[in-house]
Amino acid sequence: METSRQYSFINNQHGFTVSVIDGAELMDELSKIHNIGPHAIDFYRKSVLSSLQMINFIKPQESLGFYIDSEDPYYRFKIEISQSGSLRTLLLPEEFDAFPNTLTGKTRIVKVMPGRDPYTSILEFSNHPIENLVNEVMEQSYQSKSKILIAPGQTTSLMLTKLPPSNVDKKIENYDDLPLGEIEAKYAELIKKVLHMSSTTVEELNNVFTAESLNYIGSKPVNFHCPCSRDRMIENLFTLPVSDREEIFSEQDSIEIRCDYCNTIYTIPKNEIIQDLQ
């Protein structure tokens, strides 16, 4: 089965990188897991493919969660990403009569790092346009000079990132330190071509980017993976107070618990939860 991938390229002359995510297979897989309605599918596609670019800010053994908690209207978007490229995501509720164009609520970024307290960034919004939201969150939370671009109706996202000052300008002949806006304008045709490519193998992309003096750095697969399990569901039940567990099973000998991320249903019998209460 083909897998979606994230590809990285660098331009040393102007000091920037390009990250391309071909999300066609990923979005097909997600559509089989979540029944996103026709009014929300465009928002869901753009939210997944744009926020997934945050993988570029995750180091080995780290993971990152990006969450939109809208109160008016009510909806929840979640995506959790590992550095290796595995992710899980959801949108609740999945059906909307007309998806909203503004956000009143909060966005959260939670970055988990081994041996350190998680980094958390919370931003509040009121009647804020949803368009370009992820770019604004990245700018405020990471202070990165980056911009994510997605063409209407396409399943490819592209992120331009201006590299920080370094000794690269002393090593590259004819180095021209362009700001991000000028980079986007200078490479507008390249960006448009990549976002509308029908297929994006490394060979095809490398040919396109090499022609514009960008060098291939590497790539990684991006795929849906949910680490839920029956044991984890049982562990979660045991975090509840004894009285709550007794109430849950007061009129039934087993319960079904559904994972919101992958829709897997786990059947948990009463004797596995109540036995320590006898």
C-alpha positions as CSV (number, residue, x, y, z in Angstrom):
1,M,0.0,0.0,0.0
2,E,1.3,3.5,-0.9
3,T,2.1,5.8,2.0
4,S,2.0,9.6,2.2
5,R,5.4,11.2,2.7
6,Q,7.0,14.4,3.9
7,Y,9.9,15.6,1.7
8,S,12.5,18.3,2.6
9,F,14.6,20.5,0.3
10,I,17.1,23.3,1.0
11,N,18.2,26.4,-1.0
12,N,21.5,27.6,0.3
13,Q,21.7,30.7,-1.9
14,H,18.7,32.4,-0.3
15,G,18.8,30.5,3.0
16,F,15.5,28.7,3.2
17,T,14.0,25.2,3.3
18,V,10.9,23.7,1.7
19,S,8.8,20.9,3.3
20,V,6.3,19.1,1.0
21,I,3.7,16.7,2.4
22,D,1.9,14.6,-0.2
23,G,-1.2,13.7,1.8
24,A,-3.4,11.9,-0.8
25,E,-3.1,8.4,0.8
26,L,-3.3,9.8,4.3
27,M,-6.6,11.6,3.6
28,D,-8.0,8.5,1.9
29,E,-7.2,6.5,5.0
30,L,-8.7,9.1,7.4
31,S,-11.9,9.3,5.3
32,K,-12.3,5.6,5.9
33,I,-11.9,6.0,9.7
34,H,-13.9,9.2,10.2
35,N,-17.2,10.1,8.6
36,I,-16.5,13.8,8.0
37,G,-19.5,15.4,6.5
38,P,-19.4,17.4,3.2
39,H,-19.5,20.8,4.9
40,A,-16.5,20.1,7.2
41,I,-14.3,18.0,4.9
42,D,-12.5,21.0,3.4
43,F,-11.7,22.4,6.8
44,Y,-10.6,19.0,8.0
45,R,-8.3,18.5,5.0
46,K,-6.6,21.8,5.3
47,S,-6.3,21.5,9.1
48,V,-4.6,18.1,8.9
49,L,-2.3,18.9,6.0
50,S,-1.2,22.3,7.5
51,S,-0.8,21.3,11.1
52,L,1.1,18.2,10.1
53,Q,3.9,20.5,8.9
54,M,4.7,21.0,12.6
55,I,6.5,17.7,12.3
56,N,9.4,19.8,11.1
57,F,9.8,21.2,14.6
58,I,9.9,17.8,16.4
59,K,13.2,16.3,17.4
60,P,13.8,12.5,17.8
61,Q,11.8,10.9,20.6
62,E,9.5,14.0,20.8
63,S,5.8,14.2,20.0
64,L,3.5,17.2,19.5
65,G,-0.2,17.7,19.9
66,F,-2.1,20.6,18.2
67,Y,-5.7,21.2,19.4
68,I,-8.5,23.6,18.5
69,D,-11.1,24.0,21.2
70,S,-13.9,26.2,19.7
71,E,-16.8,27.1,22.0
72,D,-18.9,29.2,19.6
73,P,-19.7,27.2,17.6
74,Y,-18.7,24.1,19.4
75,Y,-16.2,21.8,17.7
76,R,-12.9,20.1,18.5
77,F,-9.9,19.4,16.2
78,K,-7.0,17.3,17.4
79,I,-3.8,16.0,15.8
80,E,-1.0,14.3,17.6
81,I,2.2,13.7,15.8
82,S,5.5,11.8,16.5
83,Q,8.8,12.7,15.0
84,S,8.8,9.4,13.1
85,G,5.8,10.5,11.1
86,S,2.9,8.6,12.8
87,L,-0.1,10.6,13.7
88,R,-3.7,10.4,14.9
89,T,-6.4,13.0,14.4
90,L,-10.1,13.7,14.8
91,L,-12.7,16.3,14.3
92,L,-15.8,16.4,16.6
93,P,-18.6,16.6,15.7
94,E,-18.0,15.2,12.3
95,E,-21.1,16.6,10.8
96,F,-21.9,20.3,10.3
97,D,-24.7,22.0,8.4
98,A,-22.3,24.8,7.4
99,F,-18.8,24.8,8.8
100,P,-17.9,28.0,10.6
101,N,-15.4,30.6,9.2
102,T,-14.4,32.0,12.6
103,L,-13.0,30.7,15.9
104,T,-14.0,31.7,19.4
105,G,-12.1,29.6,21.8
106,K,-8.5,28.4,22.2
107,T,-5.7,26.7,20.4
108,R,-3.1,24.6,22.2
109,I,0.2,23.2,21.3
110,V,1.6,20.6,23.6
111,K,5.2,19.3,22.9
112,V,6.3,16.3,24.9
113,M,10.1,15.9,25.3
114,P,12.0,13.0,27.0
115,G,13.2,13.9,30.5
116,R,11.6,17.4,30.4
117,D,8.3,19.0,31.3
118,P,6.0,19.3,28.3
119,Y,6.1,22.7,26.5
120,T,2.5,24.1,26.3
121,S,1.4,27.2,24.3
122,I,-2.3,28.3,24.7
123,L,-3.7,31.1,22.5
124,E,-7.2,32.6,22.8
125,F,-9.2,33.8,19.9
126,S,-12.5,35.7,19.6
127,N,-14.4,35.8,16.3
128,H,-11.1,35.1,14.6
129,P,-11.0,34.0,10.9
130,I,-10.1,30.4,10.6
131,E,-8.2,30.9,7.3
132,N,-4.4,31.0,7.9
133,L,-4.9,30.0,11.6
134,V,-2.1,27.4,11.7
135,N,0.4,30.0,10.3
136,E,-0.6,32.4,13.0
137,V,-0.3,29.8,15.7
138,M,3.2,28.8,14.5
139,E,4.3,32.4,14.4
140,Q,3.1,33.1,17.9
141,S,4.1,29.8,19.5
142,Y,7.4,29.1,17.8
143,Q,8.3,32.6,16.5
144,S,9.3,30.7,13.3
145,K,9.7,32.5,10.0
146,S,7.5,30.0,8.1
147,K,4.5,29.9,5.9
148,I,2.3,27.0,5.0
149,L,0.5,26.9,1.6
150,I,-2.3,24.6,0.3
151,A,-4.0,24.9,-3.0
152,P,-7.8,24.7,-3.0
153,G,-9.0,21.1,-3.4
154,Q,-5.5,19.6,-3.3
155,T,-4.0,17.1,-0.9
156,T,-0.5,18.5,-0.9
157,S,0.8,21.1,1.6
158,L,4.0,23.1,1.3
159,M,5.9,25.0,4.0
160,L,8.6,27.6,3.4
161,T,10.9,28.2,6.3
162,K,13.5,31.0,6.4
163,L,16.7,29.7,8.0
164,P,18.2,31.6,11.0
165,P,21.4,33.6,10.5
166,S,24.5,31.4,10.4
167,N,27.8,31.1,8.7
168,V,26.1,29.7,5.6
169,D,26.4,33.1,3.9
170,K,30.2,33.0,4.4
171,K,30.4,29.6,2.7
172,I,28.0,30.1,-0.2
173,E,29.2,32.1,-3.1
174,N,26.7,34.8,-4.3
175,Y,24.6,34.3,-1.1
176,D,21.5,36.5,-1.2
177,D,19.6,36.7,2.1
178,L,16.0,37.2,0.9
179,P,13.2,37.7,3.4
180,L,10.4,35.1,3.4
181,G,7.9,37.2,1.5
182,E,10.4,37.7,-1.4
183,I,11.2,34.0,-1.4
184,E,7.5,33.2,-1.8
185,A,7.2,35.6,-4.7
186,K,10.4,34.6,-6.4
187,Y,9.4,30.9,-6.3
188,A,5.7,31.3,-6.9
189,E,5.6,29.2,-10.1
190,L,7.5,26.4,-8.4
191,I,5.1,26.5,-5.4
192,K,2.1,26.4,-7.7
193,K,3.6,23.5,-9.7
194,V,4.3,21.4,-6.7
195,L,1.0,22.0,-5.0
196,H,-0.8,20.8,-8.2
197,M,1.4,17.8,-9.0
198,S,-0.7,14.6,-9.5
199,S,2.0,12.4,-8.0
200,T,5.0,13.3,-5.9
201,T,7.7,10.6,-5.9
202,V,11.1,11.7,-4.6
203,E,12.4,11.4,-8.2
204,E,9.7,13.7,-9.6
205,L,10.1,16.2,-6.8
206,N,13.9,16.2,-7.0
207,N,13.8,16.9,-10.7
208,V,11.4,19.9,-10.1
209,F,13.4,21.3,-7.2
210,T,16.8,20.7,-8.6
211,A,15.9,22.8,-11.6
212,E,15.3,25.7,-9.2
213,S,18.6,25.2,-7.3
214,L,17.1,23.3,-4.3
215,N,18.8,20.2,-3.0
216,Y,17.0,17.2,-1.6
217,I,17.6,16.6,2.2
218,G,15.4,13.6,2.9
219,S,11.9,12.3,3.5
220,K,9.8,10.2,5.9
221,P,6.5,8.5,5.7
222,V,3.5,10.1,7.4
223,N,0.7,7.7,8.3
224,F,-2.2,7.2,10.7
225,H,-1.4,5.2,13.8
226,C,-3.5,5.0,17.0
227,P,-1.7,3.5,20.1
228,C,-5.0,2.7,21.8
229,S,-5.5,-0.8,23.2
230,R,-7.9,-2.7,25.4
231,D,-5.4,-2.6,28.2
232,R,-5.2,1.2,28.0
233,M,-9.0,1.4,28.1
234,I,-9.1,-0.7,31.2
235,E,-6.3,1.4,32.8
236,N,-8.4,4.5,32.1
237,L,-11.4,3.0,33.9
238,F,-9.3,2.3,36.9
239,T,-8.5,6.0,37.2
240,L,-12.2,6.6,38.0
241,P,-13.4,6.6,41.6
242,V,-14.8,3.3,42.9
243,S,-18.3,4.7,43.1
244,D,-18.2,5.8,39.4
245,R,-17.0,2.3,38.3
246,E,-19.8,0.7,40.3
247,E,-22.4,3.0,38.8
248,I,-21.1,2.3,35.2
249,F,-21.7,-1.5,35.7
250,S,-24.7,-1.2,38.0
251,E,-27.2,-2.4,35.3
252,Q,-24.9,-4.2,32.8
253,D,-22.3,-7.0,32.8
254,S,-20.1,-5.3,30.2
255,I,-19.6,-2.0,28.4
256,E,-18.4,-0.9,25.0
257,I,-15.8,1.8,24.8
258,R,-15.0,3.4,21.4
259,C,-11.7,5.2,20.7
260,D,-12.5,8.6,19.3
261,Y,-9.3,8.6,17.1
262,C,-9.6,5.2,15.3
263,N,-13.2,4.2,16.1
264,T,-12.1,0.8,17.5
265,I,-14.6,-0.6,19.9
266,Y,-13.5,-2.5,23.0
267,T,-15.8,-4.7,25.1
268,I,-14.9,-4.5,28.8
269,P,-16.6,-7.1,31.1
270,K,-17.7,-6.1,34.6
271,N,-15.6,-8.7,36.4
272,E,-12.4,-7.2,35.1
273,I,-13.2,-3.8,36.6
274,I,-15.2,-4.6,39.7
275,Q,-13.3,-7.6,41.0
276,D,-11.0,-5.6,43.2
277,L,-14.1,-4.0,44.9
278,Q,-15.5,-7.3,46.3
